[in-house]
Amino acid sequence: MRTMQHRPPGVLAGKTVTGPVSARMTVDGRQYINFFGAGYLALSGLPEIRSAVRRTLDQGLPFAQRLPAAHGAADPIFDTVERAGAVACGTAASVYFASGYLIGMVGLTAIEQSFDLCVLDENAHYCLRDAAKISGLPIYTFAHCDVESLTEVLKCQVRANQRPVLLTDGVFPTTGRIAPLAGYAAALAPYVGQMLIDESHGFGVVGEKGRGAAEYCGVEGVVTIGATLSKAYCAHGAIVGCTASAALRLRTIPPIGAACSGSPLSAVAATISLAYVNEHPELRKSLHAMTGYLRVRLRGIGLDVIESPAPIVSFKWGNSTDMQALQRRAFDRGLYIHYSTYIGAGPEGMIRCAVFRDHSRADVDALVDALT
């Protein structure tokens, strides 16, 4: 397993950043065109969300936790966000909890069949790696997004009557690459294997209904998905889609019980955001169009950019020194792009551009002009 890579100080070091996560950010009082972050649908300034949170505060509800959850008591705020989460996931039920980092642990518990070993994409998110370790099962990795490598690992490592569980991101956070989930499902089928997908960077923005890579690849119904709501939905907390019986069981486990269930204020914001996105599919369409425009423009200046429906567009530009210098030059011209050394960026790192629903073609053109 790889360790977390060191992140060099960037152009924002020591500066004050304010404003919602969107196409604009304010740094030390100056506005910049922003291509950094993950609030892809730019909902953090939505008046409906802010009003709902204020009403919740005025009702004097507790900030911290969902205490009765493990005892089966109803909680209207959390019950409502879980119903909205089930609709978004396309499942019978969902469970809501405090942090997307718990997706691996909660998701593994949600799977109702037992399994004997874990297989992970070599670039799987840290939360999936940690969950695999905590499971105590043997862990094997396969080459990034490589169905043949997965097939070989399964052939060599799965014994008779053993069931594997595969853990992978649906959309990889640094590159925007979509995991070949249909190929994975075919490889797992002879072993009656299971698949847990962290859909955090695809949930809300990938797939016709925004259910992520599982929907996009046509494997819904045969996988378990979890997603943080802090990416496309601009809310806090996470959900795992599951059966009704699994939801009852999950609410009794430590990663969801007590304070780990999340704040009622966050649950209210998540409910409004989930419903709003469900009612406004045009948000995804405009985001996809702008992402496609950025890919075309970057390819037009000779950059190697992968094809993906995800609003993440990344590229290499020389070595790490070159890319950090590029980031500084863009910043001097009023644009913030991110030099990333996160999972999958490689030893030299890469430039990662996030696209937001409120970006304009003029914003993209300004970025390309700065690069050229």
N, C-alpha and C positions, 0 to 999 in steps of 0.2 A: 504494500500500500504506500502511496506517495504521501509526503507531508505537505502541509500548506506552504505555498511558495511565498518568499519575501516580496512585499510590495514596496517599491522605491517611493520616496516622497515625490508627489506630483506638483503641478502648478498651483493647486489649491492649498498647499501646506501653509498653515498659519493665517489663512484667510477666512472670513465669515461668509457663509453661504445661507441665503434665505429664500423663501418662496416655495410654492408647491413643486412637485416633481412633474415637469412638463417641458415643452419646447423652449421655455425661457427660464433662466436662473439668474439670481442677483448675487454678485460676488463683491464684497466691500462696497456696496452701494451702486455698482455698475451692472447693467443688464447684459447678459450674454445669450447667444443662441446655444441651446444645450442639446448635446447628443449623448449624455451620460445618464445612467440610471435604469429603472425598470418599470416606471409607472406608465406603461405603454398607452393606455387609453386616456391618460391625463384627466383623471376624475377627482384628484385630491382637492380641487377647488369647487367641486360641485355643490351648489347651494342646498340641494335636497339632503345631502349627507350631513352638512354642517347643521342644518335645522333639526334633523333627527337627533343628533348628538346633544344639541342644546336642550331639546325637550326631555331627553333622558336625564340630563343633569338636573333639570328643574323638578323632576319627579323624586329626587333624592335617593336614587337607587345606589347600591354599593358599587364601588369602582372595581373591586379586585377579583371576584371569583364567583363560581357557580357551585356553592357548597352542597346543595342537595343532589347533585347529579349522580353520585355513586349510590344514592339511596332510592333512586327511581322517582323522586319528586319532580313535578313539572316546573319548568322555568320558562315563562313566555318569551323572554328575549332570546335565550339560547335555542329553544325549540323552533322559533321562527327562522333564525339564521341557518339551522340545520335543514329545515324544509327547503329554503332557498338554495342551499348547497346541494341537496339531492337533485333538484331540478337542473342546476348547472352541470352536475356530474352525469345526469341521466341514469341515476340509480334509485333504488327503493328508499334509501336513507343516506344520511351522512353524519359525521361527527365533526364538531368544531373544537379547536384547541388553540393554545396560545401562540405557537411558533411553528413556522415551516420546518425548522430544524428537527422537529419531532416526527416528520412525515415517515421516515424510515421505520422507526419503532412502532408507531401507530399502524402504519400500513401492513407491516408483517403480522401484527396481532389481528388485523382485520381479516386476513386470509383464513378461511375456515377449514382448509385441508392442511394436514401436517406436511412438513418437508424435511429433507435430510441434509441439504447442502445449499450454499449460496453461490451464485455466479454473478459477477459484476462487470460492467463495462469499465475498462481501465481509467476512463475519465469520469466515472460516476461521481456525483456530488458527495461532499464530505459527510452529509447526514446519512446517506445510504451506506457508506463505508462503515461509519460508526454503528449503525443499526445492525449491520452484518456481524460486526465484532461482538456486540452485546448479545446477539442470538446464541453465541457459543457454537455455531455450526461451522464445519469446514468451509473455507472461502477460496474461490478460484476466480481469476480475472481472465477476460478475453480482450482481444484487440478492439480498439475504439470503432464502434459502429460496423463491425465485421461479422457477418453471419457465418462465414466459413470458419473463422476462429472460434466462435461460440459452438458451432457444431463439433469441432475437434475437441474442445474442452469437455463437452458433454459426453462424447464418445469415450474419452480417456478416464473421466473421473466419476461418472455415475455408475454405481453398482446395481446389480439386480434388485428390483423392488424399491429402489430409492427414488425420491422425488426431489428435483431441484427447484429453487426459486430464483428467478432472475431479477436483479435490481438495476434500473437504469433511469437516467433522465429521459424525458420525452423530447424536450428541446434543450440542447446544451447551452449553458448560460453565457459562455464566452464567444462561441462561434455561431450560435443559432442553428447548428446542424440538427436535423430531425433523425432520431434513432430509427433504424429499419425494423419497426416493430412487427410487421407482417412476417418478415423472414425469421425473426426471433420466435414468434408463435409457432411457425412451422417446425423449427428446430426443436422446440420444447415438446411438441405434441407426442412423439413416441414415448416420452418419459412421464407423461401426464404432469408436466411442469407448470408452475405458476409464474406470473410476472407482476412485479410492483413497479409502477412508473411514477417518478416525481415529475409532475406536469407543471411545475411552478412557472416556467417561462413560456409555456404554451397555453395555459389555462386562460380562457377569455379571448384569446387572439388567434389561435390556430384551430382549424376545423370549421365546417359550415356553421355549427352551433357553438363554437368556441370551447369545445371540451378538450382540446389539446391534441397531442400527437396520436393518441390512441384512436380518436375519431378520424383524424386525417389519414391514418394508415389502415383504418377499417378493422381494428381489433377490439372495439368496445364490446363489453360483455364477457370477454375472456381474460380480462386483466383487472387489477386493483389500481386505482389512481389516487394520488394525493396531490394537493397544491397549496402553496402559500397564497394568501390574498393580497399580499403587499406588492405584487408585480402589476398585472393588468388592472386589478380591481382597486388599487390605491387604498386598501383597507389593511387591517392588522389581524394576524391569526392565520389559521390554515384549516383545511377540511380534507377528509378522506371519504370518498364515496363507498358505500357498502350496503349489505342487506340489513333489514330491520333487526334480525337477531344479532348480527355482528355489532350493530350500533349499541344495543343494550349491553352487550359484553364489554365493549370498548370504554363505555363511560365509567367503568369500575377500575380501570387500570391507572397507575400513577401518572403517566404522561398526560392524562386528560383530567383526572380528578383534581379537586380543590383549586388552588391558584393557577395550575397549569391549564385549566379550562379556558382561560382568557378573560379579558375585561368585558363587562356588559357594554361599555361605550364602544369598544372595538367591534363587538358582535352586532350592535345596531348599525354602525357604519358599513360593515360587511353586508348586512341584509339589504340595505338600500342600494349599495353598489351592485350586488348580484342581480337584483331585480331590474335596475336601470339598464345594465348591459343586456339582459335578456330581452328587454323591451325595445332596444335600439341596436339592432344588428348592423345598421349603417356605420356605426363606429368602427367595427372590424373592417368593413369594406374600404372606408377611407384610409385607415391605417395600412391595409395591404397595398393600396394604390401608391401611397407615399413611400412605403418600403421598396416596392418594385422600382419606383422612379430613382431612388438612391442607388440601388444595385446597378441599374442601367447607366447612370452617370459615372459611377466609379469604374465600371468596366470600360466605359468610353475613354478613360484616361489611362487604361492599361493595367488596372488592378485586378488581381485574382480574387473574386468574390464568389462564394458558394451560392447555389440556388437553394432557397428555403422560404416557406411562407411566414417564418418567424420575424418579428420586428427587430432583429439583431443583425447588423451587417459589419463584419470584421475583415481585416486585411493585414498583411505584413508590408512593411516599408523599410527595407534595409535591415539593420540590426537594432538592438535595443537603444543604443545611443541615438541613432537616426530617428527612431519613433518618438523618443522623449523630446528631441529637438523639434520634431514636427508638432507635437502637442503644444509646446511652448509658443511656436510661431502662430499656430491657429488661435491660441489664447490671446495673443497680442492683437489679433484681428477681430476679437470679439466673439470667438467660438470656443466652446469647450468640448473636446473629444477626449476619450479615455484611453490612456496607455495601460493595458491590462496584463498582469502576470498571473491571472486566476487560472482555474482548472482548464486545461486544454489549450492554453495560450502558447505552450512550447517554451523552450529555454530562453528565447530572445523576447518573448512576449508578443503582443500584437495590439493594433488599434481596434477598439470595439466601439461601434456607434449604435446607440439605441435610437429607434425611431418612435416618435410620439404622435398621437392622433392629431395634435394641434400644430404639428410641423407644416410648413408651406413649401411649395416648390422653390420659392425664393430662398428659404432657409437651406435647402439642399444645394441650390446653385451657389450660395455663399460658401458652403463647405467645400464644394468641388473647386471653386475659384481659389480658395485658400490653399488647397492641396496642389494646385497646378501653378 
